[in-house]
Amino acid sequence: MKHFDFSRLNILHFSLITFTLLFVISAIDIVHDFEDMGTLNPHVMVEMVMGIIAFIALAVAMNSIFHQSRQLDQVNQNLNEAQQALDDATTQALKLRGEFSKLIQSQLEEWQLTPSEKEVALLLLKGLSLEEIAQIRNTKEKTVRQQASNLYKKASVSGRHELTAFFFEDLLFQAD
């Protein structure tokens, strides 16, 4: 999981502290200069402008931090909602997969297939060729071909495509 990059937020905090210090130091210096000189002069005016600029920068930085904090909260909320939706979808998919597997097993039982024919049927549904099934089961391809023929007959289908369609055609979306 990727986390939020806090480097920009840290820069804003640093800027906030810096502008606060500049503003406070300028304010203290202006008060001392005004008390010492007793009048407004160009030096005090420059310091007042710098203090005002520091105060404006402080306000902008605080506003930016506030908005980024709100955005971060919203992003975290959206992330949590998306994670919950993903978890729910995963749970539902696992449940449906289990139910579909039970449905297939039940239908294979109803067709009264032998254990070997059931195994061949499941491997055919996974899309394996007769040669691949023979290799997995350590049997001859001719044996697998005969078992496939027997299961097609018991299932009243003409071949692997009809066998697959028997289980999957209702799962496909109908084009409107």
Z-matrix of the N, CA and C atoms (Angstrom, degrees):
N
C 1 1.438
C 2 1.528 1 108.56
N 3 1.332 2 116.16 1 135.52
C 4 1.454 3 121.32 2 -179.55
C 5 1.520 4 108.74 3 -89.76
N 6 1.340 5 117.06 4 136.72
C 7 1.450 6 121.59 5 -179.09
C 8 1.520 7 110.48 6 -105.27
N 9 1.329 8 115.32 7 160.39
C 10 1.456 9 122.11 8 179.20
C 11 1.520 10 109.89 9 -64.11
N 12 1.337 11 116.67 10 139.86
C 13 1.460 12 122.33 11 178.15
C 14 1.526 13 108.38 12 -84.74
N 15 1.324 14 116.02 13 111.31
C 16 1.449 15 121.44 14 -176.26
C 17 1.532 16 112.89 15 -85.58
N 18 1.332 17 119.72 16 0.82
C 19 1.460 18 120.97 17 -175.62
C 20 1.527 19 111.26 18 -61.56
N 21 1.322 20 117.96 19 -38.78
C 22 1.460 21 120.02 20 179.54
C 23 1.522 22 110.31 21 -68.37
N 24 1.325 23 116.73 22 -39.87
C 25 1.458 24 120.46 23 178.54
C 26 1.526 25 110.17 24 -64.05
N 27 1.323 26 117.73 25 -38.23
C 28 1.465 27 121.07 26 178.43
C 29 1.525 28 111.01 27 -65.75
N 30 1.314 29 117.64 28 -36.74
C 31 1.465 30 121.33 29 176.61
C 32 1.521 31 109.72 30 -63.64
N 33 1.327 32 116.56 31 -40.45
C 34 1.461 33 119.41 32 177.92
C 35 1.527 34 111.49 33 -65.03
N 36 1.309 35 117.01 34 -40.87
C 37 1.470 36 119.48 35 177.30
C 38 1.534 37 110.73 36 -62.97
N 39 1.321 38 116.67 37 -42.78
C 40 1.465 39 120.52 38 177.73
C 41 1.528 40 110.19 39 -60.75
N 42 1.345 41 116.00 40 -44.63
C 43 1.460 42 120.13 41 178.77
C 44 1.520 43 110.99 42 -62.82
N 45 1.312 44 115.98 43 -40.98
C 46 1.461 45 121.08 44 178.84
C 47 1.524 46 110.98 45 -59.42
N 48 1.305 47 116.98 46 -46.88
C 49 1.466 48 121.42 47 179.19
C 50 1.527 49 110.44 48 -64.61
N 51 1.333 50 116.54 49 -42.88
C 52 1.470 51 120.52 50 -179.79
C 53 1.520 52 111.20 51 -62.22
N 54 1.329 53 117.39 52 -47.77
C 55 1.467 54 120.11 53 -179.38
C 56 1.526 55 111.54 54 -66.44
N 57 1.313 56 116.81 55 -34.71
C 58 1.467 57 119.67 56 176.59
C 59 1.524 58 110.25 57 -63.22
N 60 1.332 59 116.45 58 -46.03
C 61 1.467 60 120.07 59 178.81
C 62 1.528 61 111.29 60 -62.71
N 63 1.339 62 116.56 61 -44.21
C 64 1.468 63 119.69 62 178.05
C 65 1.518 64 111.19 63 -59.78
N 66 1.316 65 116.86 64 -42.96
C 67 1.458 66 120.27 65 -179.83
C 68 1.527 67 111.00 66 -64.43
N 69 1.325 68 117.08 67 -46.06
C 70 1.466 69 120.95 68 -178.71
C 71 1.530 70 110.40 69 -64.71
N 72 1.313 71 116.54 70 -45.22
C 73 1.480 72 120.15 71 179.67
C 74 1.528 73 110.15 72 -62.92
N 75 1.343 74 117.07 73 -43.14
C 76 1.472 75 120.48 74 178.53
C 77 1.523 76 110.49 75 -62.44
N 78 1.319 77 116.83 76 -44.26
C 79 1.468 78 120.29 77 -179.59
C 80 1.527 79 110.91 78 -61.32
N 81 1.339 80 116.36 79 -45.16
C 82 1.475 81 120.12 80 179.09
C 83 1.531 82 110.34 81 -63.16
N 84 1.338 83 116.56 82 -44.04
C 85 1.466 84 120.79 83 -179.51
C 86 1.528 85 110.90 84 -64.08
N 87 1.329 86 117.31 85 -41.09
C 88 1.469 87 120.43 86 179.00
C 89 1.520 88 110.53 87 -62.16
N 90 1.331 89 116.75 88 -44.85
C 91 1.474 90 120.43 89 179.30
C 92 1.524 91 110.14 90 -60.45
N 93 1.348 92 117.62 91 -46.71
C 94 1.465 93 120.70 92 -179.58
C 95 1.529 94 111.49 93 -65.00
N 96 1.342 95 116.82 94 -43.75
C 97 1.463 96 119.84 95 179.71
C 98 1.528 97 110.54 96 -63.89
N 99 1.319 98 117.17 97 -41.42
C 100 1.455 99 120.14 98 -179.27
C 101 1.526 100 110.55 99 -65.68
N 102 1.354 101 116.89 100 -40.07
C 103 1.470 102 119.99 101 177.86
C 104 1.522 103 110.79 102 -65.52
N 105 1.344 104 117.65 103 -41.32
C 106 1.459 105 121.30 104 -178.63
C 107 1.531 106 111.63 105 -69.68
N 108 1.337 107 117.03 106 -42.53
C 109 1.457 108 120.30 107 -174.15
C 110 1.525 109 112.02 108 -91.78
N 111 1.311 110 116.66 109 -25.63
C 112 1.450 111 120.98 110 176.99
C 113 1.515 112 115.04 111 73.14
N 114 1.283 113 118.01 112 3.88
C 115 1.465 114 121.09 113 -179.17
C 116 1.523 115 109.86 114 -152.62
N 117 1.336 116 114.86 115 161.85
C 118 1.464 117 119.50 116 175.45
C 119 1.524 118 108.11 117 -80.25
N 120 1.306 119 116.83 118 126.59
C 121 1.457 120 121.79 119 176.35
C 122 1.520 121 108.11 120 -131.45
N 123 1.316 122 118.47 121 173.46
C 124 1.476 123 120.41 122 -176.90
C 125 1.531 124 113.09 123 -56.48
N 126 1.309 125 118.43 124 -36.93
C 127 1.463 126 121.79 125 179.77
C 128 1.531 127 110.20 126 -62.76
N 129 1.299 128 117.93 127 -47.08
C 130 1.471 129 121.98 128 179.30
C 131 1.532 130 109.68 129 -66.45
N 132 1.338 131 117.83 130 -38.60
C 133 1.467 132 120.98 131 178.91
C 134 1.535 133 111.30 132 -63.10
N 135 1.326 134 117.12 133 -42.59
C 136 1.469 135 120.98 134 178.12
C 137 1.524 136 109.70 135 -62.33
N 138 1.311 137 116.22 136 -43.25
C 139 1.462 138 119.18 137 178.94
C 140 1.524 139 111.37 138 -65.46
N 141 1.316 140 117.74 139 -35.44
C 142 1.462 141 120.25 140 177.98
C 143 1.537 142 110.21 141 -65.95
N 144 1.333 143 116.83 142 -42.45
C 145 1.465 144 120.63 143 177.83
C 146 1.527 145 109.80 144 -62.30
N 147 1.336 146 116.90 145 -43.85
C 148 1.476 147 119.97 146 177.99
C 149 1.531 148 110.69 147 -62.11
N 150 1.318 149 116.68 148 -39.08
C 151 1.467 150 120.59 149 177.93
C 152 1.513 151 111.63 150 -64.65
N 153 1.330 152 116.16 151 -41.72
C 154 1.467 153 120.07 152 178.91
C 155 1.527 154 110.25 153 -65.69
N 156 1.329 155 116.56 154 -43.03
C 157 1.470 156 120.00 155 177.52
C 158 1.527 157 110.56 156 -61.21
N 159 1.339 158 116.85 157 -42.76
C 160 1.471 159 120.18 158 178.42
C 161 1.523 160 110.47 159 -63.27
N 162 1.347 161 116.90 160 -38.79
C 163 1.464 162 120.38 161 179.01
C 164 1.529 163 110.70 162 -65.93
N 165 1.332 164 117.50 163 -42.76
C 166 1.466 165 121.15 164 177.93
C 167 1.531 166 110.18 165 -62.79
N 168 1.327 167 116.68 166 -44.33
C 169 1.473 168 120.29 167 178.45
C 170 1.523 169 110.35 168 -61.78
N 171 1.332 170 116.99 169 -38.98
C 172 1.468 171 121.98 170 177.21
C 173 1.530 172 110.10 171 -61.33
N 174 1.331 173 116.73 172 -45.29
C 175 1.465 174 120.72 173 -179.64
C 176 1.528 175 110.83 174 -64.08
N 177 1.333 176 116.64 175 -41.78
C 178 1.466 177 120.37 176 179.14
C 179 1.529 178 110.51 177 -64.02
N 180 1.321 179 117.02 178 -43.79
C 181 1.469 180 120.70 179 179.74
C 182 1.530 181 110.83 180 -64.27
N 183 1.330 182 117.12 181 -42.10
C 184 1.472 183 120.17 182 179.18
C 185 1.526 184 110.38 183 -64.05
N 186 1.330 185 116.65 184 -41.58
C 187 1.456 186 121.09 185 178.64
C 188 1.532 187 110.46 186 -62.95
N 189 1.317 188 116.37 187 -43.06
C 190 1.462 189 121.01 188 179.37
C 191 1.530 190 111.12 189 -62.92
N 192 1.322 191 116.42 190 -43.69
C 193 1.478 192 120.18 191 178.34
C 194 1.523 193 110.20 192 -62.63
N 195 1.318 194 116.77 193 -42.77
C 196 1.463 195 120.71 194 179.53
C 197 1.533 196 110.83 195 -59.97
N 198 1.337 197 116.05 196 -47.76
C 199 1.475 198 119.52 197 -178.89
C 200 1.524 199 112.02 198 -67.77
N 201 1.319 200 117.06 199 -39.26
C 202 1.472 201 118.92 200 178.01
C 203 1.520 202 110.76 201 -66.52
N 204 1.303 203 116.66 202 -36.01
C 205 1.466 204 120.00 203 178.06
C 206 1.526 205 110.10 204 -64.19
N 207 1.333 206 116.23 205 -43.34
C 208 1.466 207 119.78 206 177.76
C 209 1.524 208 111.40 207 -64.36
N 210 1.337 209 116.43 208 -41.01
C 211 1.468 210 120.28 209 178.31
C 212 1.523 211 110.68 210 -64.42
N 213 1.331 212 116.19 211 -41.03
C 214 1.458 213 120.44 212 178.71
C 215 1.527 214 110.68 213 -63.14
N 216 1.326 215 116.72 214 -41.90
C 217 1.463 216 120.27 215 176.77
C 218 1.526 217 110.77 216 -60.75
N 219 1.332 218 116.67 217 -42.18
C 220 1.465 219 120.60 218 179.52
C 221 1.528 220 111.05 219 -66.15
N 222 1.333 221 116.39 220 -42.91
C 223 1.472 222 120.41 221 178.07
C 224 1.529 223 110.00 222 -61.84
N 225 1.313 224 117.14 223 -43.28
C 226 1.473 225 120.44 224 178.55
C 227 1.525 226 110.98 225 -63.60
N 228 1.332 227 116.59 226 -40.76
C 229 1.459 228 119.65 227 178.07
C 230 1.529 229 110.39 228 -63.97
N 231 1.337 230 116.26 229 -44.95
C 232 1.473 231 120.12 230 178.02
C 233 1.523 232 111.22 231 -61.87
N 234 1.327 233 115.98 232 -40.72
C 235 1.463 234 120.43 233 179.04
C 236 1.525 235 110.48 234 -63.64
N 237 1.319 236 116.97 235 -43.69
C 238 1.466 237 120.37 236 178.67
C 239 1.526 238 111.34 237 -63.38
N 240 1.349 239 116.14 238 -41.14
C 241 1.464 240 119.60 239 178.29
C 242 1.527 241 111.01 240 -65.57
N 243 1.331 242 116.36 241 -41.02
C 244 1.467 243 119.96 242 178.76
C 245 1.528 244 110.80 243 -65.79
N 246 1.331 245 116.61 244 -40.37
C 247 1.467 246 120.48 245 178.76
C 248 1.525 247 110.08 246 -63.93
N 249 1.341 248 116.85 247 -40.76
C 250 1.465 249 120.61 248 178.83
C 251 1.530 250 110.07 249 -64.95
N 252 1.334 251 116.43 250 -42.47
C 253 1.469 252 120.00 251 178.59
C 254 1.525 253 110.77 252 -63.40
N 255 1.335 254 116.39 253 -40.60
C 256 1.467 255 120.51 254 177.69
C 257 1.522 256 110.61 255 -64.26
N 258 1.327 257 116.37 256 -44.10
C 259 1.475 258 120.11 257 178.12
C 260 1.524 259 110.68 258 -60.88
N 261 1.338 260 116.45 259 -43.29
C 262 1.466 261 120.74 260 179.14
C 263 1.530 262 110.74 261 -63.50
N 264 1.336 263 116.33 262 -43.69
C 265 1.464 264 120.51 263 179.99
C 266 1.526 265 110.99 264 -65.13
N 267 1.330 266 116.73 265 -39.60
C 268 1.464 267 120.58 266 178.52
C 269 1.520 268 110.45 267 -64.19
N 270 1.323 269 116.01 268 -44.16
C 271 1.465 270 120.37 269 178.24
C 272 1.524 271 110.53 270 -61.09
N 273 1.338 272 115.70 271 -44.65
C 274 1.466 273 120.27 272 179.74
C 275 1.529 274 110.88 273 -64.22
N 276 1.334 275 116.69 274 -41.72
C 277 1.472 276 120.24 275 179.75
C 278 1.522 277 110.71 276 -63.53
N 279 1.328 278 117.01 277 -41.98
C 280 1.466 279 120.20 278 178.36
C 281 1.532 280 110.62 279 -63.94
N 282 1.324 281 115.50 280 -40.71
C 283 1.466 282 119.76 281 178.67
C 284 1.527 283 110.39 282 -63.11
N 285 1.349 284 116.00 283 -46.35
C 286 1.465 285 119.77 284 -179.74
C 287 1.525 286 111.56 285 -65.18
N 288 1.333 287 116.13 286 -38.90
C 289 1.466 288 119.56 287 178.14
C 290 1.523 289 110.34 288 -62.12
N 291 1.320 290 116.08 289 -42.08
C 292 1.463 291 120.03 290 178.05
C 293 1.519 292 111.54 291 -63.83
N 294 1.345 293 116.24 292 -42.15
C 295 1.463 294 120.12 293 178.97
C 296 1.526 295 110.86 294 -65.79
N 297 1.330 296 116.55 295 -39.83
C 298 1.462 297 120.39 296 179.12
C 299 1.529 298 110.36 297 -65.28
N 300 1.326 299 115.76 298 -40.57
C 301 1.463 300 120.04 299 178.16
C 302 1.531 301 110.52 300 -62.40
N 303 1.330 302 116.71 301 -41.53
C 304 1.473 303 120.61 302 177.71
C 305 1.524 304 110.58 303 -64.21
N 306 1.333 305 116.12 304 -39.21
C 307 1.459 306 120.66 305 178.42
C 308 1.527 307 110.94 306 -61.88
N 309 1.325 308 116.04 307 -44.96
C 310 1.475 309 120.14 308 178.35
C 311 1.525 310 110.03 309 -62.20
N 312 1.329 311 116.57 310 -48.27
C 313 1.469 312 120.12 311 -179.70
C 314 1.531 313 111.08 312 -59.79
N 315 1.323 314 116.55 313 -40.91
C 316 1.464 315 120.95 314 179.47
C 317 1.526 316 110.70 315 -63.18
N 318 1.324 317 116.41 316 -42.42
C 319 1.462 318 119.73 317 -179.88
C 320 1.527 319 110.55 318 -67.07
N 321 1.321 320 117.51 319 -39.72
C 322 1.466 321 120.46 320 177.94
C 323 1.526 322 110.54 321 -62.98
N 324 1.342 323 116.49 322 -37.10
C 325 1.473 324 120.61 323 175.99
C 326 1.538 325 110.08 324 -65.52
N 327 1.324 326 115.23 325 -42.55
C 328 1.463 327 119.64 326 -179.16
C 329 1.530 328 111.35 327 -61.65
N 330 1.314 329 116.62 328 -35.08
C 331 1.459 330 120.72 329 177.86
C 332 1.532 331 111.83 330 -76.42
N 333 1.314 332 116.88 331 -5.80
C 334 1.468 333 123.99 332 179.12
C 335 1.528 334 111.73 333 57.42
N 336 1.320 335 115.35 334 50.27
C 337 1.456 336 120.73 335 177.54
C 338 1.522 337 110.17 336 -80.76
N 339 1.314 338 115.33 337 149.90
C 340 1.470 339 119.80 338 174.37
C 341 1.526 340 108.07 339 -72.60
N 342 1.329 341 118.25 340 163.36
C 343 1.472 342 119.76 341 177.17
C 344 1.533 343 112.20 342 -55.56
N 345 1.315 344 118.03 343 -39.33
C 346 1.472 345 121.17 344 178.50
C 347 1.528 346 111.02 345 -65.73
N 348 1.319 347 116.69 346 -42.09
C 349 1.462 348 120.24 347 178.82
C 350 1.534 349 111.04 348 -65.69
N 351 1.333 350 117.06 349 -37.15
C 352 1.477 351 120.68 350 176.56
C 353 1.528 352 110.47 351 -62.51
N 354 1.318 353 115.18 352 -43.96
C 355 1.462 354 119.28 353 179.95
C 356 1.529 355 110.42 354 -63.06
N 357 1.326 356 116.51 355 -43.85
C 358 1.464 357 120.51 356 178.36
C 359 1.535 358 109.79 357 -63.61
N 360 1.317 359 117.35 358 -41.73
C 361 1.470 360 120.99 359 179.70
C 362 1.532 361 110.59 360 -60.04
N 363 1.318 362 117.23 361 -46.05
C 364 1.472 363 120.85 362 -179.49
C 365 1.531 364 111.06 363 -63.67
N 366 1.320 365 116.34 364 -40.38
C 367 1.466 366 119.50 365 179.09
C 368 1.529 367 111.54 366 -69.33
N 369 1.334 368 116.65 367 -34.67
C 370 1.464 369 120.16 368 174.85
C 371 1.531 370 110.29 369 -65.25
N 372 1.334 371 116.31 370 -41.34
C 373 1.471 372 120.29 371 178.28
C 374 1.527 373 111.64 372 -63.81
N 375 1.315 374 116.52 373 -27.67
C 376 1.472 375 120.40 374 177.28
C 377 1.518 376 111.44 375 -79.02
N 378 1.344 377 116.61 376 -8.58
C 379 1.462 378 120.36 377 175.56
C 380 1.511 379 115.13 378 95.90
N 381 1.329 380 118.57 379 11.45
C 382 1.459 381 120.86 380 -179.95
C 383 1.528 382 110.65 381 -76.71
N 384 1.316 383 115.47 382 149.44
C 385 1.469 384 120.96 383 176.74
C 386 1.524 385 108.69 384 -79.70
N 387 1.321 386 115.63 385 166.02
C 388 1.467 387 119.83 386 178.40
C 389 1.528 388 110.23 387 -61.70
N 390 1.309 389 116.69 388 -38.33
C 391 1.467 390 120.95 389 178.82
C 392 1.545 391 110.53 390 -63.37
N 393 1.332 392 116.54 391 -44.37
C 394 1.471 393 120.02 392 179.37
C 395 1.522 394 111.07 393 -64.64
N 396 1.333 395 116.44 394 -39.40
C 397 1.466 396 120.61 395 178.65
C 398 1.523 397 110.01 396 -63.68
N 399 1.328 398 116.79 397 -42.01
C 400 1.470 399 120.92 398 178.61
C 401 1.520 400 110.32 399 -61.14
N 402 1.326 401 117.19 400 -42.04
C 403 1.472 402 120.56 401 179.04
C 404 1.524 403 110.98 402 -64.28
N 405 1.324 404 117.55 403 -44.68
C 406 1.474 405 121.41 404 -179.22
C 407 1.520 406 110.64 405 -63.40
N 408 1.324 407 116.60 406 -39.99
C 409 1.463 408 120.86 407 -175.06
C 410 1.532 409 112.76 408 -90.60
N 411 1.325 410 116.68 409 -0.26
C 412 1.469 411 121.46 410 -178.80
C 413 1.529 412 111.44 411 54.87
N 414 1.330 413 114.80 412 47.01
C 415 1.471 414 120.75 413 176.36
C 416 1.526 415 108.30 414 -131.29
N 417 1.296 416 115.30 415 176.02
C 418 1.461 417 120.08 416 178.43
C 419 1.530 418 108.86 417 -82.65
N 420 1.322 419 114.37 418 150.65
C 421 1.461 420 119.42 419 179.55
C 422 1.535 421 110.82 420 -61.51
N 423 1.326 422 116.43 421 -33.52
C 424 1.469 423 120.21 422 179.05
C 425 1.529 424 110.70 423 -62.34
N 426 1.344 425 117.19 424 -38.63
C 427 1.470 426 121.57 425 177.94
C 428 1.525 427 109.99 426 -64.11
N 429 1.324 428 116.61 427 -45.41
C 430 1.464 429 120.94 428 179.63
C 431 1.521 430 109.67 429 -63.46
N 432 1.337 431 116.88 430 -41.36
C 433 1.465 432 120.90 431 179.39
C 434 1.539 433 110.04 432 -60.12
N 435 1.329 434 117.27 433 -41.27
C 436 1.470 435 121.13 434 179.92
C 437 1.528 436 110.50 435 -67.90
N 438 1.340 437 116.82 436 -41.70
C 439 1.472 438 120.21 437 178.71
C 440 1.536 439 110.29 438 -64.54
N 441 1.332 440 117.01 439 -39.28
C 442 1.462 441 120.91 440 178.09
C 443 1.528 442 110.09 441 -64.43
N 444 1.334 443 116.23 442 -42.41
C 445 1.466 444 120.68 443 178.91
C 446 1.529 445 110.73 444 -61.72
N 447 1.345 446 115.59 445 -42.01
C 448 1.472 447 119.82 446 178.94
C 449 1.529 448 111.24 447 -63.83
N 450 1.304 449 116.99 448 -42.98
C 451 1.467 450 118.65 449 -178.13
C 452 1.522 451 110.99 450 -70.44
N 453 1.346 452 118.67 451 -32.98
C 454 1.458 453 120.97 452 176.92
C 455 1.527 454 109.41 453 -63.16
N 456 1.333 455 115.20 454 -41.49
C 457 1.464 456 120.61 455 -179.59
C 458 1.526 457 110.09 456 -64.54
N 459 1.342 458 117.26 457 -46.91
C 460 1.468 459 121.22 458 -179.36
C 461 1.530 460 111.68 459 -65.27
N 462 1.347 461 117.09 460 -31.00
C 463 1.466 462 121.62 461 -179.20
C 464 1.531 463 112.06 462 -88.70
N 465 1.321 464 116.58 463 -4.99
C 466 1.471 465 122.41 464 -178.54
C 467 1.536 466 111.35 465 58.10
N 468 1.332 467 115.22 466 44.02
C 469 1.465 468 120.84 467 175.10
C 470 1.526 469 107.77 468 -124.23
N 471 1.331 470 116.44 469 158.92
C 472 1.456 471 119.12 470 -175.42
C 473 1.527 472 113.65 471 -89.71
N 474 1.315 473 118.37 472 -13.01
C 475 1.461 474 119.98 473 -179.11
C 476 1.520 475 112.16 474 176.93
N 477 1.334 476 113.95 475 -171.10
C 478 1.474 477 120.31 476 -175.92
C 479 1.515 478 112.59 477 -60.59
N 480 1.338 479 117.89 478 -34.45
C 481 1.465 480 120.14 479 -178.12
C 482 1.524 481 110.93 480 -67.74
N 483 1.312 482 116.76 481 -43.59
C 484 1.467 483 119.74 482 177.73
C 485 1.525 484 110.70 483 -67.89
N 486 1.329 485 117.51 484 -35.71
C 487 1.468 486 121.11 485 177.08
C 488 1.534 487 109.74 486 -61.01
N 489 1.312 488 115.58 487 -47.46
C 490 1.465 489 119.90 488 179.26
C 491 1.525 490 110.46 489 -64.71
N 492 1.325 491 116.34 490 -43.84
C 493 1.462 492 120.58 491 -179.68
C 494 1.523 493 111.22 492 -61.97
N 495 1.335 494 117.26 493 -34.47
C 496 1.455 495 121.17 494 179.37
C 497 1.525 496 110.54 495 -55.26
N 498 1.328 497 116.93 496 -41.25
C 499 1.467 498 120.95 497 -177.00
C 500 1.529 499 113.50 498 -89.79
N 501 1.317 500 117.57 499 -29.29
C 502 1.455 501 119.45 500 -169.59
C 503 1.526 502 116.16 501 -105.99
N 504 1.334 503 119.35 502 -16.75
C 505 1.456 504 118.37 503 -172.86
C 506 1.519 505 113.12 504 -63.41
N 507 1.315 506 119.66 505 -32.92
C 508 1.462 507 121.04 506 178.95
C 509 1.528 508 112.48 507 -74.00
N 510 1.343 509 116.83 508 -15.10
C 511 1.455 510 120.12 509 179.72
C 512 1.531 511 111.69 510 -85.24
N 513 1.316 512 117.00 511 -18.04
C 514 1.460 513 120.52 512 -177.51
C 515 1.529 514 109.64 513 -78.89
N 516 1.321 515 115.40 514 145.09
C 517 1.457 516 120.90 515 179.25
C 518 1.517 517 109.51 516 -73.61
N 519 1.309 518 115.18 517 139.98
C 520 1.444 519 120.32 518 176.31
C 521 1.521 520 109.09 519 -84.78
N 522 1.328 521 117.75 520 131.03
C 523 1.457 522 121.65 521 177.67
C 524 1.527 523 108.03 522 -76.92
N 525 1.324 524 116.30 523 129.66
C 526 1.483 525 120.05 524 179.83
C 527 1.497 526 110.69 525 -94.00
